[in-house]
Amino acid sequence: MPFELSEKLSPYYIGFSKPIIYRLGGSLWFKTKKKVKDEVEKLAKELLNKYARRAIAKRKPFGPDDEWQKNFESNFEFKLTLDQRQALEDIKKNLSSKEYMDRLLCGDVGFGKTEITFCVAHKAILEGYQVVLLAPTMILADQHFRRAKNRFKNTGVNIEILSRALPEAKQKEVLRNLFSGKIDFLIGTHRVLSKDVKFKNLGLLIIDEEQKCGVKQKKLRHWQEAIDLLSLRATPIPRTLHLALSGIWKISNILTPPLGKKKTETFIAPYDIKKIKEAIKFELARKGQIYYLYNQIFKLDFKKRELEKLVPGIKIATLHAKMPEIEIIKTLHRFEEKKYNLLLATTIIENGLDLPEVNTLIVEQAQKLGLAQMHQIRGRIGRKDIQSFAYFIYKKRRFNYSGKKTTSIY
């Protein structure tokens, strides 16, 4: 190719199939581009029609808070911050109108989005609607399910979880109870988007980590469009911001941390085995637990043996995405029960973990992660009023006499 046409090329970084190389002047390349363009235009028209229909659709407004709702909100173990209270009022204001809600709730990790979500879900259930919370991973869905069971205890609200990890018989039971109206609050993975999932009276859809749901998935074409939508996100992606800034979505921000939450002390340093040992032993001495992120599945067992040798007597569990979902959940439950001191994992821990006893995070080879990803991972600790510590360890490189990089020091 001539150098002056080099801007037509871009590197192929990752994919799930072998890419096809076309001749730039060939007819097949132009047909492929036209097909993609037509599909994008078709999807855009469908989305435009969907939002247009939602804009003119009306429903019965939600009523003011009754004693049940007030009692539920007052039973929260922490006092809501001003931002949390304002966000909740914004959502209630939407629900009290005749127009369907499309709202984005933004808040940093650990800033209390989940509690606002539960309060809104409780209000919708009191209005006679079913609620579904969509989470992108089984870990996050399980975390929400367990927290919801605890938060809604003694309220009479029936809560269930749905994912492909459940036995087939259990899934069918959930589907029957959902269609009959016996389930008030469904929490699940993308399994809840399947065509066999039917509700008796769905009124509110909550999407957590909405950036992990594709545009087609969020269309929910097999569901009724007449539902309220609440999306949750820590740091909105450009597509989300565009929907908010264009006025299609309303936006609420939670900018202040909960009372008593201490800022995580963060350290960025080259690999030092002695420092790692000190960090682990310090956390163990105060009866805490540790996340150790090592994002290489095939080397996890080697790293586990290395850490066990480094800190004799330590109990380590490993976690990665290649494990069966049921085993992943069992491992997390055992870790939460303190049967392990350290969780050695890949970036699978990025979303969903909310374990207040874990207040030390060590990320090895942090230079391979993005800034947003590191921020999200750091948010897995510092959930209590005790000091938390995050260590981002990067790889050193040696240089020869010519200044060129050679092998790493470990």
N, C-alpha and C positions, 0 to 999 in steps of 0.2 A: 504494500500500500504506500502511496506517496506520503511524505512526511506532512504536507500541508493538510491532509485529510485525517490526521491522527486523532483529532478531537472526536471523531465518530466512534472511537473505540473506548471501552471502559473495562477495567479488570473484573474478572469473574471470581468472586471470593468464596462463595459457598452456595450449595444447592443440594437438592435431593435426587437429581438425575443428571445424566451427562448432557451438557448443552449441545445444541445443534448449531453448526457454523454455516451461515448463509453467505452467498455472494452478494455484495452490496448492490450490484446492478441486476441481480436476478429477480424474476417475477415472484418466486416463492417468498423472498424476504418482504416484498411489498404486500403480498397477500397476508402474511403473518402479522405485519404491523396493522393492516386494515382490520383484521379480525380482533386484535386486542383493543383497538380504538373503538370498534363497534360495541364490544362487550362493556367497556368502560362507560360509554354513552348510555347504554341500556341500563346499567346499574345506577348511574346518576339520575336518570329519569324515574326509575322505580323509587329511589330514595326521595326525590323531589315530590313525587305524588304522595308518598307515605307521609311526609312532613306536612304537605298541604292538607291532606285529609285529617291529620291530627289537629291542625290549626283551627279547623272549623267544627271539629267534633266537640260535643259538650257532655258533661256528666253531672250527677248530683254532687254539690259541694260537700266536703267533710264538715261535720259540726264542730263546735268548740270542745275543748278538752273537758271530759267528765272526770269524776272522782277516780275511776279506774286508771285513766291515763295519768292523772296527777300523782297517784300513789306509785305507779310504775316508775315514773321519772324521779320521784323523791327517794326511791329505794336504791338508786345507784350509789355505790360505795364511795365515790369521789364527787366533789362539787364541780359542776360544769364551769368551764371558763367563760368569759364574756363572748369570745369568738364561737365557742360551741353553742352557747345559748342563742346567739344571733343566727347561726346557721340553722338551728332547729326551728326558730321562728320564721325564717325565710321559707323553709320547706312547708311549714304549716300554712303559711299565707298562700302558697301555691295550691295546696290541697283544699283550701277553703273557697277557691274560685271554681267556676264551671269549666275552665279549660284544663286539659290534661297537662301534667307536669313533665318537663324535660329539664332536669337540673343536674349540674355537676358540683360535687362536693370535694373540694381540694383541701388537703391538710398533710403536713409532713408525717412520716412514720412515727407512731406513738402519740399522736396529737388528739386521739379520741374520735376518729370517724366512725368506728364500729358502734360506740354507744349511741351516737346520733342515729345511725342506721336502725338500731334496735328500737329506739323510741318511735321512729316513723313507722316501722313495721307493726309495732303494737297498736298504734293509732289506726292504721289501715285495717288490721284484724278486727278491732272494735267496731269499725264501720261495716263489717260483714264481708270483707274481701279476703282472698287468699294472697299470700306474698311469696315471692320466690327470690332468693339471693343466688346469683351466679358467680362462682369463683373459678379462676382459670386453672387451678391445680387441685389435686385431691388433698394435698397437705393443707392448703388454705381453706378448702371446704370443710375438712374435718375440724380445723381449728375454730371456724365460725360455728359449726354445729355444736361443739362442746361448750363454747362460751354462751351460745344462745340457750342451750338446755339449762345452764346454770342461771342465766339472767332472767329467763321466763318461768322459772320454777314457781309453783303455787299461783300461777296466773290462769291455768286451764287451757293455755295455748298448746296445741299439738304440733310438734316440730319433728321433721324427718329429714334425712339426707339421701341423696340419690347420685350414684356414680356407677360407672361400669365395673368398678372394683367389687361392688356388692354381689352376693350370689344372685343368680337369675330369679330364684323364687322370691327373694326379698325385694328385688326390683319390681316384680309383678305385683306384689302386695302393696308397695308404695304407690304404684300407678293406679291401682284400684281405689285405694283410700283417697288419693288426690282427686280423682274424677268424681267420687261420691261426696267430696267436701269434708271428709274426716280430718284431713291435714290442713292446718292453717298456714304454716310457715315451712316452705321447702327450701333447703339449702343444697346446692349441688354443683357439679362440674358442668362441662358442656353437654353432658348427658341430658340435662333438662331441656336442651334445644331439640331433642329428637322428636319426630312426628308422632310417636306413640304417647308422648306426655301431654295429657289433656287435663284441664282444670275445670272445676265447677264454676268458680267465680273469681278469676284472677284479677287483681286490681293494682298491684304494685310490683314492678320489677326493679331489683337492685343489682347493679353490675359492679363488682369489686375488681380493681386493677383493670379498668375498662380498656386500657391500651393493648391488653393481651387478647381482646376479642376483635375479630375482624369485622369489617363493615357488613359483610353478608350475614355474619352470625348475629349482629345486632339488629338486623332487619326483622328477625323473628317472623318470617312470612307465614308460618303455620299457626301463629298465635293471633289473637285478636289485637288490633292496633289500639283499641280503646283501653289503654292501661297507663298508669303513671310510671315514669322512669326516673330513677335516681342513680347516677354514676359516681363512683368513688375513684380518686386518683391522688397520689402524692405529688407527682410532677407531671402536668399535662403534656401530651405530645402535640405537635403542630396541628394535626387534624382535629383534636379535641379543642384546642384553643380557638381554631377557626370557627367551630360550631358555637362556641361560647361568645366570641367577639361579634359574630354575625347576628347574634340575637336568637338563634334557633334554640340554644340552651341557655338557661340562667346559670349563674355561677355563685357559689358561696365558698369563702376561704376561712380556714382555721389557721391562724398565724401564730398563736401563742401556745406554748406547751402547757400540759396540766400542772397544777400546783404541786411543788415538791420534786418535780422531775429534774434531775441533774444532767448537765451537758456531758456527753461522752468524751472522755479524754482520748484524743486520737494521736497516734504516733506513726510516722512514716520512716522506715529505717531499712538498711541493708540486712540481709540474712545473717543472723547471729544466734547460734544454737544455745549459747549461755543465756541470752536475753529471753529467748522463747521458754527455756526451762524456768527462769525466774518468774515470768508472767504466769505460767501454769501453776507453779507452786504457791504463788501469792493468792491466786483465786481459790485453790484447794484449801489453803490455810483459813480462809474466811467462809468455808463450807459452801462455796459457790460452784458453778459449772461453767464449762468453756465450749465455745464453738471454734473448731479449727477447720478453716476452709482450704482444701487442697484440690484444685479442679482438674485432677487427672484420675479417672476411674481405674485405669489399669495399674496405677501405682499406689492405690489407697492401702492395700494390704502391707506393702513395703513401708509406707509412712506410719502405719499403725504400729508395726513392730519397732520402728525407730523411736516413736514416742513412748512406747511401753518400756523400752530400754533406757530412755532418757529420764523418765519419772517412774521408777519401780512402784508397782502396786496400783497404778492408775487404771481405771476401768473405762475402756473406750468402745464406743459404738460407731459403726460406719454407715453412711447413707449416701446413695446416689440414684440417679434417675433410671438406671437399668434394672433396679430391683423391682419385684412385683409391688403394686400399690398397697396391697394388704400388708406386706412385710415392711414397707416404708412407714405406714401408720403404726404398726406394732412397735417398731424401733423407737419412734418418737414418743409413744406412750411410756415405754420403759425408761426412756431418757428423762421424761417429765417426772416419773416416779422416783428419780434419783438412783436408779440401778446402774447408771453410768455417770462418770465425772465429766467426760469429754465426748463431744459429738464431732467425729471426723467426717466431713461432708464436702460435696461439690457445691456448685451454685444453686442446687436444689433448695437450699435454705433461704434463698433470696426473698421469697414471699411467704407469708402466712404464719411463721413461727412467732409465738408470743409467750415465751417462757420467762417469767420474772426472775427466776433463780440463776439465769445465765447472764453474767455481766462482764465477761471477757471474751473478746473476739480476736482471733489470730488468722490473718489471711496471708497465705504464702504465695509467692509469685503474683503479687497484686498488680504488677505492671501489665498483666494480661487482661485485666478487667477494665471496663469503662467507668467514667466518673459517676454516672447516674447509677450504675450497678453497684458500685462500692458504697454509695450513699444509702441505697436501699438495703444492702447487707448490713451496714453499720446500724441501721434502725432496728435490727433484730435484738439488740441489747439495750440496756438503759431503761428498762420498763418499770423499775422500782425507784425508791428514793435513796438508793445507795449508789456510790460512784461506780461507773462502768468504764472499761478501757478497751480501745480498739487498736490493734497493731497491724499495719499494712506493711508487709515485708516484701521487698523487691530483690530481684536477682542482680548481684554484682557481676561485672564483666572485667576481665583482665585485658590489658593491651600489650602487644609486643612492641619492639623498638620502633616499628614503622607507624605505630599509632592505630593499627587495625585491631578490631575486636577478635578475641579468641574464645576459648571455652570458658564457661562460667566457673565460679569458685566452689560450687557444690552441685 
